[in-house]
């Protein structure tokens, strides 16, 4: 048997399960840079740089271990086309790969194996706390799949932030109410700068190649600072735990102009490339809490993102694919406004969230959910267009994590399969959680008219269109109760102005 181990760009884990039973005398390893992976969505330059640089650094590690590595740089062919040639020319009989984080690629590898009449093994991804099979068993026949119950299950199983008597630390499971504060009126103070890394020779060569090969792709390469090795990822973790975690919880939902990172960890790209494990991250946060008496609300809020939400949406992705990618509960069909790719809009919140995204390939979860995602839902954008944008534009976006977050949570495209309500809000929410509205040409309090905030107009229009559905949901009933306080003439003016906005999305 001649075995070929395929290492994908998001599987840069030295002790990967793909290397179980590895025989250095006979087994081969292959890594492939395929241009098609950067082009099937219009990928941000920083994301291309991150993946290729991290891959090339990881390849160095494999070579240092004397692995028989074939590394294919900048191929015009797809991953499967490169594999086909290599398998045939090397008489490979067995392909091994950690289960891919994208349904499309898994199906392509399965089809290739059938065509070539070789065996393919998808090694279980042991990077996560919860396997696919365990999640399916947990989900079972439950009518409602909710993060909170899954999160408690994993906390108990792995004894994270748990007392010896089986109760959660602090005697409550989450501290949401303490973790949703806006910045002070004068903005964030004592905000430490995240740790970043100047491009080394490998990264610099990738940057030069990306600028040459992908000149028209969105985003910038000038601000690239992301960790591309395990050592760098560990430094980001240490810095976050020591300097940023104490205030992360309180201000994790807060937004402010020219404050792209807030107190967030910036570990998502390293986690998703598997440069660092979720257990390492959670253990570091919990140990810092024990040692340094950090606020439990901050630590629990962070742990919930890693041990809770990240694991939960991965489980939902594999549970509901491939149907998840096609769902469109509201039947929305509008095209994504062109300014999502440029940031050239008069809406100040969008300018800031998209502007920093184009610079760094990053925005934090509230900017993604309640600014760009909220607007896309209210503006009736086709879910696939929105999902493709998120997958293209963020450095940490892999389909298993991006699709459930975008389609399932931000757009409610699956009709509430794992969320209890659509996450919609007017400009009033943006004003409460940021300073975006202060210098915006639009007024967050105005529902219609030339200076009305498009977010506000479209929010009330959305409630008008879906009033019956919202009336029956205890979590949204208050929204429609407020709608009923608006007289019918005013509502007609709202819907009329909303139609003008919807027909003119590119020019907001």
N, C-alpha and C positions, 0 to 999 in steps of 0.2 A: 504494500500500500504506500503510495506517495501522497503525502498530506501537504496541503497549502493552507496557510493561515492568513486570512485577510484581516488587516487592521484598518478600520475605518477612522476618519478624521475626528470623530467624537468618542473614540475608544482608546485614549492614550493612557492606559493603565498598565503599569509595569507588571503587576501580578494578575493580569487579565485572565479570566477563565478560559479564554481561547488558547492559552499556553499550557493548560493542564495536560499532562502526559506528553509534553513536547519532547521530541527526540532531535537533538541538534545534529545528529549524523544524517538523518534522512528528511526531516521536515523543513519546508521552506516558508518564508514569510513574505507577504507583498503589501505594499502601501501605494495608493494611487491618487495622484492629483488629477482630477478630471475637470476640464473647463465646463462640462455640461452641468456639474453640481453647483457652479457659480452663476449659471445662466438660465436655469429653468425658472427661477425667479430672479428679478433684477437686483442682485445682491450688493449690499453696502460694501464699499472698498475695505473698511475696517474689519468686517466679518471675514472676507476672503483672506486678508492678511493674517488674522488671528488663526484661522484653521491651518493655512499652509505653513506659517511659521511654527506653530505648535507641532505639526506633523513632522517637519524637518528636524526640529530639536529632538523629538521622540525617536526618530530614525537614528540619530546619533547614539542614543542610549542602546538601541537594539544592536547596532554595529559594534558597540563597545563590549557587548555580551557575546560577540562572535556569531550572532544569528545569521543564517543564510537569507539575507534580505534583498529583495528586489524593490527598489523605490522608483516609481515612475513619476517624473516631474512634468507638470503642465501639459498633460495629454489632451489632444482634441477629441479623443474617443471617450465614450461613457465608461463607467467602472466595469460594467459587465462585458463590454467589448474588449477592454484591456485584459480582463480575466480570461476571456475565451482564448485569446491568442496565447497567453501564458500557460494555461492549462493544457492546450493541445501540444504546444512545443515542448513542454516538460513532462508530458505523460502523467499528469496529476490524476489521481483516482478519488481523492477525498478533499472537499473544501470545508474549512472550519471558519466560523465568524461568530463573534458575540452577537446576540440578537440585535438587529439594526434598530435605531431609533426612528425609523421612517418606514411605514407600511409599504410604500412604493418600492423601496430598495429591497426589502425582504422578498417581495413577490418576484422581482427581477432576478434575484439570486436563485430562487427556487426554480424559476423557468429555465435559467441557464443550466443548472444541474441536470434537469430533465433532458434538455436538448443534447447535452454532452454525455448523458448516461453515467454520471458520477454521483457519489453520495455527497450530501451537504448536511452539516451539523451546525445548528445555531446554539452555541453555548449560552447557558443562562447568565444573565447580566447580574453578577454579584455585587455590583456597585451600589445597589439600592438596599434599603431596609426590607422592602417587601417585594417578593417575586410576583410575576404575573399570575401564577397558579394560586398563590396565597390570596391575592386580591380578589380573584374570581370566587374563591371559597368564601371570603368575607362578604362579598356582594351577594352571592347566593340568589335568592328569590326576593330580596328586599325591594319594596315598591319605591322607596325613596333612598337614594344614595347621597349621603351628606358627609362633608368633611369632618364635622365635629365628632361623629361617632367613630369614624375610622381613626382619627387623630387620638382619641382616648384609647382605642384598641392598641395602637402602636406604642403609646406612652406606657401603658401597663405592661405590654409584652417585653419591651426593652428597658423598662424601669428608668425612664427619663423624667426627671423632675417629679418623682414620686416619693411619698413618705413610706416608712416601713409598714404602716397600717393600711396601705393600699389606697390612700387618699392623695390627691395631687398636692404638690407644694403650694403653700398659701391657701389651701383648702378651696381652691376654685380652678377650673380647667383653663380659663383664658382671662385676659385682662384687657379686652378690647376697649373698654371705656377709657382706660388710661393711655391707650396707644393711638388715639385719633385726634391729637391736638394740633392746631395750626401753630405756625411760628409766632413769636411775639410781634407786636405791631411794627417794631423797627426791624424785624427780620431775624434770621438766625445769628446768634453770637457765639464766639469761641468755636466756630465750625472748623474742625481740622481738615486738612487736605488729604484726600485718599492717596495711598502709596501707589506709585506708578513706575514704569520701567522704560528707560531709553532703549531704542532699538539696538540690538547687537548686530554683528555682521550678517547673521542669517536673516534676522527680521528686516534689516535694511535692504538686503537683496530681494526679499519678497515684496517689500514696498515698491521698489523700483520696477519690478516685474509687473505688479498689479497696475501701477500707473501707466505702463506701456501697453499691457494686454487688455485692461478694462477702463479705458479713459472716460467713457461715457457713463459708467456706473455711478449710482448715487453715493453721497457721503464724501468724507474727506479721509485722507491717510495722514494728514499733518499732525493729528492729535493722538496718534496711536500710542497707548501706554499699557495695554492689557498684558497680564501675565501669560507667558507662552511655555513655561516649564513648571514642573512640580515644585521646585525650590522657590520660584517666584510666587506661586499660588500659596504656599505655606507662609511666606512673608506677608501677603495680603491678609490672610487669616489672622496671624499674630497681631498685625497692626489694627485690624478691625476690633478684635476682642479687647485689646488694651486701650484703644483711643476712641472708638466710635460706638461700640455696643452700649455703653451706659446711657446714651441719649437717643439711641436708635428707636426704641419702643415708642417713646412719647411723640416723636416727630416723624414716624415712618410714613404717615399719610400727608405730611405737609409739603407744600410747593412754594417756590420763590424764584423770581426772575434771576437768571445767571447763577443758579445754584443747582447744577445738574445732578449732583450726587447726594446731597443732604448727608444724613448719617448712615446711609445704606452701606452694605458690606462689600459690594462689587465682586462677590464670589461666584455669581451664577454662571459666568462663562467658564470658570475653572471647574466648577462642579459638573457642568454639562459636557465638557471635554474629558472629564474623568481624570484631571490632573490631581484632584483632591477628592476625598470621599465625604459623603454626607455625615457619616458617623464621626469622622475626624472633626468636622465643623461643629456638630452638635456637642460633642464631648468638650471641645475647647470652650464653647460658650457656657456650658453648665459648670465646668471646672473654674472658669473665671468668676462665675456667680458665687460659688462656694468659697473661693479664696479671697475675693476682693469685695464681697458684700455688695454686688451690683444690684440694681433694681430688678426684682423678680419679673415685673411687667415687661421690661425690655428683653430679658433673656427668654421668657416664655413666648413673647411675640415673635422673636427670631426663630426659636425652635419650631414654632407652629408652621412657619414658612418652609422649613427644610424637612422636618420629620412628618409634618402634616400635609400641607398643600402640595408640595413637590411630589411626594409619594402618591398622593391621592389622584392627581391629574394624570400621572403616568399610568396608574391602574385603569383609569377611565379611558384613556387613549386606546390601550390594547383591548379593553373590554368592548368598546363601541366601534372600532374601526372594522371595515372601511367606510361604514355608513356615516360616521361623524363628519367626514370631509364634505359630504353632499347635503347635509341638513340645512334647512332654511325655513324655520318655523313661521316667520312673518312674511315670507315670499318676497323679500326685498330684492330689487333688481338694478338699482342705480349704480353708476360707475363711480369709482373712487375719485374724489376731486384731485386735479393735477397737483395742487399745492401740497398734498401729502408727501410729494417727492422733492419739494423745494422749500417749503415753509413760507412761501410768499402769499400770505393771507393777512387781512387786517385784524383777524381775531388774535389778541395778544396771547391767550393761553396756548393756542395752536402754534403761533410763532415760536414760543419758547420751548414747548415740548418737542416739536419737530425740529427746530433749530439745533437743540442739543443732540437730538438723535442723529442728525446729519453730521454733526461734528464727531461724536464719540461712538455712535452705534448703541446708545444707551438712553433709557428713561426708566424711572422707577415705576413700581406697580400701580400707583394711583394715577400717574400721568398716562400710563397705558390704558388703564381701565376707565377712568373717569374723565379723561380729556379726549385723547384720540379715539378710544374705543366707544365712549359714550356718544360722541358726535357721530361716529359712523353708524351706530344703531339708530339714533334719532333721525339721521339723514337718509335712512332706508337704503344703505349701501349693500350690494350683493356680498354675502359673507365670504365667498371665495376670494373676491378682490381684496377685502380687508385682511384675510388670513395670509394671502400671498405677500401683502405689504409687510406685515409683522414678521413673517419668515425671512423676508429679504433684508429688512432694515436693522434688525437688532443682532448684536454679536453673540448673544446667548440663546438665540432662537433655533431650536431643533423642533421638528414637527411634533414629536411626542409631548413636548412641553408647550409649544406655541399654539397648536390647534385647539386643545381643550380650553386653554385660557382665553383665546380670541373668540372662537365660535361658540363655545359653551358658556363662558362667563360674561365676556364683554358684549357679545351680540345676541345671546339667548337663542342661538340658532337651533338648538336642540330642544327648545320648549321647556327648559327647566329640568332636564334629566338629572343634574347634580347641583343645581342652584334653585333657591326657593323663590326668586323674583328676578325680573330684568333689572340690571344696574343702570338706571337712568336718573339723571339729575339736571337741573337747570343751571343757569349762570350763577344762581345764588350759592350753590355748593362750591363752585370754582372761587367765588369771591371770599367765601368763609375760609377756605383752605389755602389761599394763596394771596399774592399781591398782583396777580395778573390783570385784574380788572381796573386797577388804579389809572393806568394810562391808555386803556383800550378805547378805540373810537366807538365801540358799542357799549350800551348800558345794560348791565346784567338784570336790572329791575324792570326793564321795559319788555312787554310781551309782543308788541308789534310796532311797526313804523320803521323809518329809515335807520334810526340809531338803536333799535332793539337788538339785544344780543341774540345771534342765531341759535345758540344753545338753548336760551330761554324760550324763544318762539317755538322751536322744534320740540322741546320738552312738553310744552302744553299741548301742542298739536298731537304728539304721540299719545298723551293721556286721553285726549278727545277721541282719537281713533280706536283706542283699546280700553275704553272706560268700563265696559261690561266685564272684561277679563280681570281688570285691576280691582273692581268692586268685590270680586269673589275671593281675593287673596288677602288674608289678614295682614301680610307684610307690605301690601301696596294700597290698602284701603284708605289710609290717611291721605295719600296723594290725590285720589279721586274725590275725597271729602273736600279737599282744598279746591279742586277743579269746580265742584258744584257751587262754590261761593262766587264764581265768576259768571256774570249774567250771559245769556245766550248771544246777545249782540256783540259782546266783547269776544266771545268764543268764535263767532263768525269772522271777526277781524283777524283773530289769531290764525285760523285755518287759511284765510285768504293770503296773509303775509307769509305763512309757512310754505304755501305753494309757490310763491315768488322765489323764496330761498331755495326750495328743492329743484326748481327749474333753472337755477343760476348758481349752482354749487361751486363751479370753478372760479367765480368772481367774488367770493366773500372776502 
